Amino acid sequence: MFPFRVIDQESVKKLLDMKHVIELVERAYTLKEQKEASLFPMVFHEFAPGKADMDIKSGHLTGAHIFGLKLVSWFGDNPAKDLPALVGFVLVLDSQTGVPKGMMSGEPVTLMRTGAAGGIGAKYFARPESEHLLLVGCGHLAAYEIMATLITMKNIKKVTVYNANSYEKAANFCATAKERLHEMFLTHYRDDRELYQTLLDRIEIEYAATDDIRGATGEADIIITATPSHKPLIMKEWVKPGTHFSCIGADMAGKQEIDENLFTTARVFVDDVTQAINVGETKVAVQKGLISKEDIVAEIGSVILGRTPGRLSDQDITIYDSTGIALQDLITADYILKKAEEKGIGTVAQL
């Protein structure tokens, strides 16, 4: 027998802070670039088309001595049964023994590592002096994308929020944004007064909803898209030179958030080339023959390591296509397991 730790959702939230998750996700990207991490083929299955499905993302981080998977299922009828429609968990195993180390709720891991990815994209590809962030989408990911970007970009002075279906939802989000960011993220830093005050100051900026996506696009320095859209919400002719996009929402066939013609002139970076051209924001541009796989400048790990330059000038439009890779989940989950063991958190079973 050997110990196996199970960690619930609330405990995962207590153990994770955004600054550490940004560092972990950057490490996952660089391990992949250094051939110390790899992805296994993604699995997707529909139990009932449009009603119930599941996907499995998995991989191996030799540099961290772990492998594992994240399974996410969606059953649309669940709310009528008082169950969440979306359920997920992350399982981590030791790659030197094959022994399972533990598992945990997948939702908080996904939200944190996905938010971190958007902020990391801005860190490496946006102009450092960027002041205006446009967030397209105000769902579960919105606060995570904003907080990660405020951590990585120190000059942000305004966040504009757009919801394609409801101006009121965007307005309601903005009305409570400061309080929400404070409650969700700052409690982790109360023992570090300097960092706490720095992040508090970065949160104390302007948040404004808009129903004019064309106008907001033309004013933005950084645009993060985090929606389930199946059609472009931002057109090429609206975008000013120097804009950076972190595209988060497109992670399955059929999804698209920005005009595919943007890819013909932008410098395009991805987290994983194979996923990007098959299920990411990049896929439509490739499928229509506007660009080829070879037009992707690099995976982000290469830029973080200094092997490939990001933007070349202040006039470049840059796109970071973040499809979400299992390595982000696994390295974050492994960190949670170590912290949980230190603090005696979670339920330990003997397998």
N, C-alpha and C positions, 0 to 999 in steps of 0.2 A: 504494500500500500504506500501511497505518497500523498502529501497534502495538496489540496486544490482549493484556491480562494475564489469566492463568488462575491461580487461587489454590486450593490444596488445603485439606482440612479442618483439618489440624494448624496450618497457617499462619494460617487464619482465627481459630482459638482463641487463638493467641499475640497477635494484633493487636486483639482485642476485650476490653474490660473493662466490667463492669456499670454503673459510674457514668456512663461516657460513653454507653453504649447508652440508659440512661434519658433522658439529655439529648437524644439523637438522636430517640428515639421521641416525646418531648414536642414536639420541633420539627416532626416529621411531622404530629402532630395539629393543631398551630397553623397550619401552612401550609394544611392542608385547610380549616380554619375561615376562613382569610383568602382562600379561593378561589385559592390559589397551588399547589394540588395537587388532583388528581382521580383517581378510580378508573375503570378500564375494566371492562366486564362480565366476571364470573368465568366460566371455562370448566370444566366437569366432564364427563368421559367414562369410561364403564365398558367396558373391553375384554372382560371376562368378569364378569358380575354376581357380587359377593361374592368374586372371585378376583383381579381386576386392574383398576385404574382410575388415572386421573390428573386433577389439577386445575391450572389456571393462574390465578394472581392477578397482575394487572398494573396499572400506573398511571403518572401523569405528575406530576412535581414541578417546576412552572415556576419556583418559588422557588429550587430547587436546580439547575435546568438539566439535569435528567435524566429519562429515562423507562425503563421496563423491565418485567421480569416475573420471577416465581418459578414454576417448574414442579416439582411434586412427584408422583411416581408411586409406586403401591403394587402390588406383585406378590406375592401371598401364597405362591406356590410357590418364591420365590427362595431362602429359607434352605436348602432341599434341594439347591440348586445352589451353595451357599457364597456366595451374594450377599445383601446386605441387602434386606429386603422393601420398605423405604421409601428412595427415592432422590430427591434434589432438588438444584436449582441455581438461582442467581440471576444474571440477565443485566442489566447496566446499560449504557444508551446515552446519548449526549450529545443533549439535546433541541434544541440549536442547529444541529447538523450531521447528526444521525441516525447518527453513527458509533458502533459498539459500543466501549465503554471496557474492558469485561472481564467475566469471570464467575467464580463461585466455588461451593464446596460450600454447599448450602443449609441443612444440618442445624444447624451451630453458629449461623448467623444466626437461624434460626427459634427455637431454644431461648433465645437471649439476648434477642431482641426480645419474645418472648412472656412471658418472666419479667419483663422491664421493664414490660410492660403491666399485669401484676397489681400490681406495686409502685406504679405511677403511679396506678392506681385507688384504692389505699389512701391515697396521699398527698393526693389531692384530695377524697375522699369519706368517709374514716373519721374518727372523732373523734381529735384529735391525741394525746390521752392514752391511746389504745388500748394494752393490754399483752398481750393474748392472741390469737395467730393460730391459727386452725384451718385446716390444709391438708387438703383432701379429694382423695386421690390421692397416690401416692408413686412415680410412674414417672419418666421422663426429665426432666420439667419441674420436679419437686419442688424440687430444690436451687436452681434458677433463680428460682422464685417466692419462696422464703424469702429468698434473698440480696437480691433487689430490694426486698422489703418491709423487711428490716432496714436497708437504705440509706435508704429514704424515711421510715421510721417509727422514731423514736429511742427510744421507750419500751417496745418489745416485750420481755417478760420470759419468755414461754413460747410454745412452738410445739407444738401437738397435731397428730398426723398420723393420718389414718384411711384405710384401704384397704377398700373394700366387699367385696373377695373374699378378703383374707388379712390377718389381724391380724399374722401372723409377718412379712410383708413390711414392714408399717409399723414393727414393732418393730426389725427389722434396719436399716431406714433411719435410725431415730432413734439407734440405737446408734453409728452412724458419721457422724452429721450434722455434728458440729463439724469433724471431720477432713476430711470431704468439702468443706464450704464453704471451709475454710481453703485446701485444695489447689487447688480450682477457681477461686477468685476473688481471694485476697489477694496472690498473687505479683505481680500487676500494680502493687501499691501499695508495694512495698518501698522505693522511693526517696522516698516521702512518709511519713515516720515518724508524723506526727500523724494522717493519714487511716488509715494502716495500723493504728495502735493503736485508733482509734475503731471501726473495723469489727471488729477482733479482739475488743474488749469486747462489741460487739453480738452476735457469734456465740456468746460464752460464756454462753449462757442454757440454760433447761431444754427438752429435746425429749422428748415422751412420746407413745407410741402409744396408741390407744384402739380398743375395739370397741363403744363406746357412743356412736354418732353423735348420738343425741338429747341426751344429757347434755352432750357436748362442744359441740354447737351452742348450748345454753343458756348456756354459760360464755364463748363466744368474743366478742371485740370485732370481729375481722376474719375473714371466711371466704373462702378462695380455693379454687375448685373447678377441678381440672385433670384430668379423667378422660374416657374415651370413652363414658360412660354414655348409655343411651337411655331412662332413666327417672329421675324425681326421687329424689335421695338425701337431701335435706333438706326437711322439711315446714314449712309456714308456722307452725303452732302451737308449734314448738320454738324459734322465734327470738325473742330478747329485743329490746326497743326499743334503738335506737342502733347496731345491728349493720350493718356494711358487708360486702357481697359483691362480690368480683371474680370474675366467671364467665368462665372461660377455655376450657373443654373443648368447648362447643357451637359448632361451626363448619361443620356440614354438616346436611342434612336428616335428621331422626330423632334427633338427639342432644339430650339434656336432662339437667340436673344438679340443679336446684332446683324446688320446687313452684311451678307457674305462678300459684297464688293469691297468692304473695308480691308479684307485680307490681301487684296491685290497691291496695295501700297504700304501696308503696315509692316513693321518688324514683328514677326509672330514667334512667340515662345510658348512652350507647353510643359505640363508635368510629365506626360508620357506620350510619345509620338503615336504609338499604336492605338491607345485609347482615344487620343485627340482626333485622329482621322476616321475613327469608327463610330464614336458616340459623343464626341465633344463638340464645342462650338466650331471647330475647324472643319468638321466633316462635310458641311454643305458646300463650302468653297472648294474642297477637294473633289467632291462628287460632281460638281458642275464644271470642273476643269479650269477653274479660275486660278488655282494654285496647285502645286504638286507637293507630295510629302517632302521633297528636297527643298522647298521654299520655306519650310519651318527653320528658323535660325538655329534653335537649340532647345534642349530641355533646360528647365530652370536651374537644375543642379550645376550645370556647366557655368552658368553666369555667377552663381553664388561662389563657386570655386575660383572665379577669375579666368576661366579658360576661354570664355566667349564674352565679348562686350554686349551690354544691354542696348540701351538707346545710343545712337551715334551723334545725335544733335538735338537741340531744343525743339526742332521742327518735326521730329519723328513722331508718328503715331505708333504706339506699341500695343500689342495684344498679348495678354497672358491667358491661355486657355487652361483653366484648372478643372480637370475632369474628376478629380478626387481619386487618389490611389490608396490601396490597402496599406501601403507602407506608412502613410500618415496615421492611420488608425492603430496599427500594431505598435509603432514606437511610442505613441501616446499611451496606449493601454499598458505597455510594459512599464512605463514610468509610474502609472497609477498603481500597478501591483506592487512595485517597490515601496512607494510611499505608504500604501495600505499595510504592508508588512511591518514597516517601521512604527506605524501608529496603532497597529492592532485593529485595523478596520476591516470589516467584511466577515463573511462566514467561511470557515475553513472546514472542508470535508475531506475524508480519506477515501481516495478512489482505489 
